[in-house]
């Protein structure tokens, strides 16, 4: 089984291309995180600390075993916290454009300085994208070269227009409390995917995380932004 955990800009529908590709050979499961349409709205917005419980409950409810969890961005919080549970039923873990609850500033001695430098550059790019009506998770290349995908991404994201995404983003950042050494306890193989033009999550974090873990590898997608799966 492949269980897909979406990011802040999406919901269960975000994975329309992956399900079409993998459904012939795998059981594919998509879901909307709590508070994300069509899930019920939550007063005050969702708490990402609940995500791992939700993922565990879903896997239990469907009676899945030997699961591969594919997590994009925000989905990484659910995936990593679930993976660290002794009861996790994982055969593999994919982290796309995310370190989840692992603090990227703790990915090596050079990480804090490298992160500050990247943040300064990415913030200028984010402001430019916002001014020009480009979704920061898509990036300029998708907006210019694949305008239909850029439009679809926005439409899926707008299903969650009721959410205070900046408040949720702050909760996600605040819950980055783990070091990479904690993920070393996860026995299954791990793949870290980065889009080389990502301005939401530093692409170098995928390499640093993979280097810190015994059964991990990193893959880079050239000419792609944060939501490279799209």
C-alpha positions as CSV (number, residue, x, y, z in Angstrom):
1,X,0.0,0.0,0.0
2,X,1.0,3.6,-0.8
3,X,-0.4,6.2,1.6
4,X,0.0,9.8,0.3
5,X,0.1,12.6,2.9
6,X,-0.4,16.0,1.2
7,X,1.0,19.4,2.0
8,X,-0.4,22.8,3.2
9,X,-1.4,23.8,-0.3
10,X,-3.5,20.7,-1.1
11,X,-5.8,17.9,0.0
12,X,-6.5,14.3,-1.1
13,X,-7.0,15.4,-4.7
14,X,-3.4,16.7,-5.0
15,X,-2.2,13.1,-5.9
16,X,-4.2,12.7,-9.1
17,X,-1.1,12.0,-11.1
18,X,0.5,9.6,-8.6
19,X,-2.7,7.5,-8.2
20,X,-3.1,7.2,-11.9
21,X,0.5,6.0,-12.2
22,X,0.7,3.6,-9.3
23,X,-2.8,2.2,-9.0
24,X,-2.2,-0.6,-11.5
25,X,0.3,-2.2,-9.1
26,X,-0.3,-0.8,-5.7
27,X,-3.2,-0.1,-3.3
28,X,-3.2,3.8,-3.3
29,X,-4.7,5.7,-0.3
30,X,-5.2,9.4,-0.3
31,X,-6.7,11.4,2.5
32,X,-7.3,15.0,3.5
33,X,-5.6,16.1,6.8
34,X,-8.0,17.1,9.6
35,X,-9.4,20.6,8.9
36,X,-8.6,20.3,5.1
37,X,-11.6,20.0,2.8
38,X,-13.6,17.8,2.5
39,X,-12.7,17.1,6.2
40,X,-14.8,19.0,8.8
41,X,-13.6,22.4,9.7
42,X,-12.0,22.8,13.1
43,X,-12.5,25.9,15.3
44,X,-9.1,27.6,15.6
45,X,-7.6,25.4,12.9
46,X,-5.9,22.0,13.1
47,X,-3.0,21.1,15.4
48,X,-0.2,19.3,13.5
49,X,0.5,17.3,16.7
50,X,-2.7,15.4,15.9
51,X,-1.5,14.3,12.4
52,X,0.4,11.2,13.4
53,X,-2.6,9.9,15.4
54,X,-4.8,10.5,12.4
55,X,-2.4,8.6,10.1
56,X,-2.1,5.7,12.6
57,X,-5.9,5.6,12.9
58,X,-6.3,5.5,9.1
59,X,-3.8,2.7,8.6
60,X,-5.4,0.7,11.4
61,X,-8.9,1.3,10.1
62,X,-7.9,0.0,6.6
63,X,-5.9,-2.9,8.2
64,X,-2.8,-2.0,6.1
65,X,0.6,-3.6,6.7
66,X,4.0,-3.0,5.1
67,X,3.0,0.6,4.2
68,X,5.0,3.0,2.2
69,X,4.1,6.6,3.3
70,X,4.7,9.3,0.7
71,X,4.7,12.7,2.4
72,X,4.9,16.1,0.8
73,X,5.8,19.2,2.8
74,X,3.3,19.4,5.7
75,X,2.6,15.7,5.3
76,X,6.1,15.1,6.6
77,X,5.0,16.0,10.1
78,X,2.5,13.2,10.1
79,X,4.9,10.7,8.4
80,X,7.9,11.3,10.7
81,X,6.0,11.3,13.9
82,X,4.2,8.1,12.8
83,X,7.5,6.5,11.7
84,X,9.0,7.0,15.1
85,X,6.3,4.9,16.8
86,X,7.2,1.4,17.7
87,X,3.9,0.3,16.3
88,X,4.5,1.8,12.9
89,X,3.8,-0.6,10.0
90,X,6.3,1.0,7.5
91,X,8.1,-0.7,4.7
92,X,9.4,2.6,3.2
93,X,9.2,6.3,3.7
94,X,9.3,9.1,1.1
95,X,9.9,12.7,2.3
96,X,9.3,15.2,-0.5
97,X,10.4,18.8,0.2
98,X,10.1,18.3,3.9
99,X,12.0,17.5,7.1
100,X,8.8,17.4,9.0
101,X,9.3,17.7,12.7
102,X,13.1,17.6,12.3
103,X,14.7,21.0,12.7
104,X,16.6,21.8,9.5
105,X,19.0,24.0,11.5
106,X,20.3,20.8,13.2
107,X,21.3,19.1,10.0
108,X,25.1,19.5,10.5
109,X,27.4,22.2,11.8
110,X,27.1,24.3,8.8
111,X,23.3,24.1,8.6
112,X,22.4,27.3,10.6
113,X,24.5,29.6,8.5
114,X,23.5,27.9,5.3
115,X,19.9,28.1,6.2
116,X,20.1,31.8,7.0
117,X,21.7,32.5,3.6
118,X,19.0,30.4,1.8
119,X,16.2,32.1,3.7
120,X,17.4,35.6,2.7
121,X,17.4,34.6,-1.0
122,X,14.1,32.6,-0.8
123,X,12.3,35.5,0.9
124,X,13.1,37.8,-1.9
125,X,11.9,35.2,-4.4
126,X,8.7,34.7,-2.4
127,X,7.8,38.4,-2.3
128,X,8.5,38.6,-6.1
129,X,6.2,35.6,-6.7
130,X,3.4,37.0,-4.5
131,X,3.6,40.3,-6.3
132,X,3.3,38.6,-9.7
133,X,0.5,36.2,-8.7
134,X,2.7,33.1,-8.8
135,X,2.0,30.4,-6.1
136,X,5.2,30.0,-4.1
137,X,4.8,26.2,-3.9
138,X,4.6,26.0,-7.7
139,X,7.4,28.4,-8.6
140,X,7.9,30.6,-11.6
141,X,8.8,27.8,-14.0
142,X,5.5,25.9,-13.5
143,X,3.5,29.2,-13.8
144,X,5.2,30.1,-17.1
145,X,5.7,26.7,-18.7
146,X,2.7,24.7,-17.3
147,X,0.0,27.3,-16.6
148,X,-2.8,24.7,-16.5
149,X,-1.0,22.9,-13.7
150,X,-0.5,26.2,-11.9
151,X,-4.2,27.0,-12.2
152,X,-5.2,23.5,-11.0
153,X,-2.9,23.7,-8.0
154,X,-4.4,27.0,-7.0
155,X,-7.9,25.7,-7.4
156,X,-7.2,22.7,-5.1
157,X,-5.6,25.0,-2.6
158,X,-8.6,27.3,-2.7
159,X,-10.8,24.4,-1.4
160,X,-9.2,25.2,1.9
161,X,-9.7,29.0,1.7
162,X,-11.3,28.8,5.2
163,X,-8.0,27.8,6.8
164,X,-5.7,30.3,8.4
165,X,-2.6,28.8,6.7
166,X,-0.2,31.2,8.1
167,X,-1.3,30.3,11.7
168,X,-0.9,26.6,10.8
169,X,2.5,27.3,9.2
170,X,3.6,28.9,12.5
171,X,2.4,25.8,14.4
172,X,4.4,23.5,12.0
173,X,7.6,25.5,12.4
174,X,7.2,25.6,16.2
175,X,6.9,21.8,16.3
176,X,10.3,21.3,14.5
177,X,11.9,20.1,17.7
178,X,13.7,16.9,16.7
179,X,17.2,16.2,15.6
180,X,18.0,14.0,12.7
181,X,19.6,11.4,15.0
182,X,16.1,10.5,16.3
183,X,15.0,9.4,12.8
184,X,17.9,6.9,12.8
185,X,15.7,4.6,14.8
186,X,13.5,4.1,11.8
187,X,14.5,0.8,10.2
188,X,12.9,1.1,6.8
189,X,14.5,2.7,3.7
190,X,14.0,6.4,3.3
191,X,14.0,8.5,0.2
192,X,14.3,12.3,0.4
193,X,13.2,14.2,-2.7
194,X,14.1,17.9,-3.4
195,X,13.1,20.3,-6.1
196,X,16.2,22.3,-7.1
197,X,14.2,25.5,-7.4
198,X,12.3,25.1,-4.1
199,X,11.9,28.5,-2.3
200,X,9.8,27.0,0.5
201,X,12.1,24.2,1.8
202,X,15.9,24.4,1.2
203,X,16.8,21.7,-1.3
204,X,20.1,20.9,0.5
205,X,18.1,19.7,3.5
206,X,17.3,16.5,1.6
207,X,21.0,15.7,1.2
208,X,21.8,16.6,4.8
209,X,19.0,14.4,6.2
210,X,19.9,11.5,4.0
211,X,23.5,11.7,5.0
212,X,22.6,11.5,8.7
213,X,20.6,8.3,8.3
214,X,21.8,4.7,7.7
215,X,19.2,3.6,5.1
216,X,18.5,6.9,3.3
217,X,19.2,8.4,-0.1
218,X,18.4,11.8,-1.7
219,X,17.1,12.5,-5.2
220,X,16.9,15.9,-6.8
221,X,14.4,17.0,-9.5
222,X,15.9,19.7,-11.7
223,X,13.8,22.6,-12.9
224,X,11.2,22.0,-10.2
225,X,9.9,24.0,-7.3
226,X,8.5,23.0,-3.9
227,X,5.6,20.9,-5.1
228,X,7.7,18.9,-7.5
229,X,5.2,15.9,-7.4
230,X,2.7,18.2,-9.1
